[in-house]
């Protein structure tokens, strides 16, 4: 929940936010293959539809009992080399996220991307601004949410849910 200068090499389950919230991890791209309940290689072996559907299904299953931190990596895996797939992947994402958002058994959610669309074939070449859509209000309405603030906001959502359940 603080800015980091270097990516720490720790067991993801021991990361402070995961320990604090007891979150389930799904498809987190800190290793290759990704880390979590659902895991894929960070190449183009798994098509976007399969990844999106499996991540959303895993989120729905895990969210019944615990907080979830999940990642959909299709945009990054495909758009660097196949930018023509952009509309197709976004259409699939829109449908899947709509179904997730309309569920009445998920109280809070934060959907975000720390950066924008891939801008070329080089890994790490992205537009500057990502997405932040959430049931949790941004800390400063006029500012971009910083990556380290997402952890704070996620923890706040988990605490709100626990308090509403009397836990």
Backbone torsions as a table, in degrees:
resi	resn	phi	psi	omega
1	UNK	NA	13.3	174.7
2	UNK	-128.3	154.1	178.5
3	UNK	-60.5	141.4	177.4
4	UNK	-118.6	142.8	179.4
5	UNK	-87.9	-33.6	179.2
6	UNK	-129.1	146.2	177.1
7	UNK	-73.1	119.2	-179.5
8	UNK	-71.5	148.0	177.4
9	UNK	-101.3	82.9	-179.8
10	UNK	-128.1	164.0	173.7
11	UNK	-64.1	123.4	-177.4
12	UNK	-55.6	-30.7	179.8
13	UNK	-72.1	-13.5	178.9
14	UNK	-100.7	2.0	176.7
15	UNK	-61.1	140.1	-175.6
16	UNK	-51.9	-43.8	-178.9
17	UNK	-66.8	-38.2	179.3
18	UNK	-67.8	-43.8	178.1
19	UNK	-64.4	-42.4	-177.5
20	UNK	-63.9	-43.3	-174.6
21	UNK	-98.3	-11.8	-175.4
22	UNK	58.0	37.1	-176.7
23	UNK	-72.4	149.1	172.0
24	UNK	-87.2	136.7	-179.6
25	UNK	-102.9	136.1	-178.0
26	UNK	-134.8	117.6	171.7
27	UNK	58.4	39.4	-176.6
28	UNK	-81.0	123.7	-173.0
29	UNK	-84.8	52.5	176.1
30	UNK	-100.8	-8.9	175.3
31	UNK	-137.1	168.2	174.8
32	UNK	-130.9	108.2	8.6
33	UNK	-68.7	165.2	-178.0
34	UNK	-59.2	164.4	-176.3
35	UNK	-103.3	138.2	170.8
36	UNK	134.5	-173.6	-177.4
37	UNK	-58.9	-35.9	172.5
38	UNK	-117.0	136.1	-172.6
39	UNK	-144.3	137.6	177.2
40	UNK	-138.2	161.6	172.6
41	UNK	-74.8	147.7	-177.5
42	UNK	-87.0	45.8	173.6
43	UNK	-123.0	-159.7	-177.5
44	UNK	-102.0	22.2	-179.8
45	UNK	-65.1	-39.5	-179.8
46	UNK	-100.8	124.5	-178.0
47	UNK	-71.2	157.1	-177.1
48	UNK	-55.9	-42.5	-178.1
49	UNK	-60.5	-45.2	179.8
50	UNK	-62.6	-47.5	179.6
51	UNK	-60.7	-51.3	-177.1
52	UNK	-58.1	-49.6	-178.9
53	UNK	-62.7	-41.6	-179.0
54	UNK	-70.9	-37.1	176.6
55	UNK	-65.0	-47.8	-178.9
56	UNK	-61.9	-42.9	177.3
57	UNK	-60.9	-41.7	178.5
58	UNK	-65.9	-40.7	178.2
59	UNK	-60.4	-48.3	-178.6
60	UNK	-60.7	-44.2	-179.8
61	UNK	-64.8	-48.0	-176.8
62	UNK	-70.7	-34.4	-176.5
63	UNK	-67.4	-11.2	177.1
64	UNK	-68.1	-25.6	-174.0
65	UNK	-125.8	-12.6	-176.2
66	UNK	-161.3	163.9	174.0
67	UNK	-63.9	155.2	-176.2
68	UNK	-131.6	137.5	169.1
69	UNK	-119.1	117.7	-175.1
70	UNK	-133.8	159.2	179.5
71	UNK	-136.8	137.7	170.1
72	UNK	-111.3	119.2	-171.5
73	UNK	-107.9	7.2	-174.8
74	UNK	-57.9	-41.6	-179.2
75	UNK	-59.5	-47.0	-178.2
76	UNK	-69.9	-37.5	-178.1
77	UNK	-70.3	-30.8	-173.8
78	UNK	-107.7	-38.1	-169.6
79	UNK	-73.6	-19.6	175.0
80	UNK	-61.9	-39.1	-175.2
81	UNK	-105.5	-20.8	-177.5
82	UNK	-133.0	67.8	-176.9
83	UNK	-60.5	-20.8	179.4
84	UNK	-66.6	-13.3	179.4
85	UNK	-85.0	-2.3	-173.4
86	UNK	-52.3	-54.5	-177.2
87	UNK	-63.6	-40.5	179.4
88	UNK	-61.0	-46.7	-178.5
89	UNK	-68.1	-43.5	178.4
90	UNK	-63.0	-36.9	177.7
91	UNK	-62.0	-44.7	178.0
92	UNK	-63.4	-44.1	177.8
93	UNK	-61.1	-45.2	-180.0
94	UNK	-57.8	-46.5	-179.8
95	UNK	-63.3	-45.6	-177.8
96	UNK	-66.2	-44.1	-179.5
97	UNK	-68.9	-34.2	175.6
98	UNK	-59.1	-47.0	179.1
99	UNK	-61.7	-38.7	178.7
100	UNK	-67.7	-46.5	-177.9
101	UNK	-64.1	-35.8	-177.4
102	UNK	-77.7	-5.9	177.2
103	UNK	-67.8	141.3	-179.9
104	UNK	-95.7	2.0	-179.9
105	UNK	-101.5	4.9	176.2
106	UNK	-113.5	115.4	-172.7
107	UNK	-78.3	-51.4	-177.9
108	UNK	-125.4	148.8	171.4
109	UNK	-153.6	151.5	174.6
110	UNK	-127.1	119.1	175.3
111	UNK	-111.0	121.7	-178.6
112	UNK	-150.9	159.0	170.3
113	UNK	-130.7	128.3	-177.7
114	UNK	-72.8	-10.6	178.8
115	UNK	-149.7	170.9	-177.6
116	UNK	-90.1	-159.7	-176.2
117	UNK	-62.2	147.7	170.2
118	UNK	-57.5	137.8	-175.9
119	UNK	-109.9	2.4	179.7
120	UNK	-179.4	-175.9	-175.9
121	UNK	-73.8	-16.3	-176.9
122	UNK	-78.5	133.8	174.9
123	UNK	-60.7	136.4	179.0
124	UNK	90.2	-6.2	179.4
125	UNK	-91.6	98.7	-176.3
126	UNK	-132.7	159.9	169.7
127	UNK	-66.9	159.2	-170.6
128	UNK	-70.7	-34.7	-170.3
129	UNK	-109.2	135.1	178.9
130	UNK	-100.4	-148.5	-174.8
131	UNK	-123.9	144.1	170.0
132	UNK	-139.6	110.7	175.9
133	UNK	-129.4	126.6	-175.3
134	UNK	-159.7	162.7	170.2
135	UNK	-87.4	-4.8	179.8
136	UNK	-104.6	124.2	-176.6
137	UNK	-66.5	141.1	176.1
138	UNK	-62.5	149.8	-179.3
139	UNK	-61.5	-39.4	179.6
140	UNK	-132.4	112.9	-172.7
141	UNK	-53.7	-36.5	-173.7
142	UNK	-87.4	-7.8	-176.1
143	UNK	-105.5	156.2	171.9
144	UNK	-70.9	137.7	177.1
145	UNK	-72.6	127.8	179.3
146	UNK	-82.7	152.0	-176.5
147	UNK	-56.8	-39.6	-178.8
148	UNK	-71.2	-18.6	178.0
149	UNK	-77.6	-21.5	179.7
150	UNK	-59.6	-41.4	178.2
151	UNK	-60.2	-43.4	177.7
152	UNK	-60.8	-46.3	-178.1
153	UNK	-66.0	-39.1	177.2
154	UNK	-62.6	-47.2	178.6
155	UNK	-60.9	-40.3	178.1
156	UNK	-60.1	-43.5	178.4
157	UNK	-62.9	-43.8	179.2
158	UNK	-62.0	-44.7	178.9
159	UNK	-62.7	-39.2	177.7
160	UNK	-61.5	-43.0	179.7
161	UNK	-65.1	-45.2	179.8
162	UNK	-60.7	-43.2	-179.7
163	UNK	-64.6	-40.5	-179.5
164	UNK	-67.5	-23.6	178.7
165	UNK	-94.5	1.9	179.4
166	UNK	71.3	27.2	-179.0
167	UNK	-102.6	NA	NA
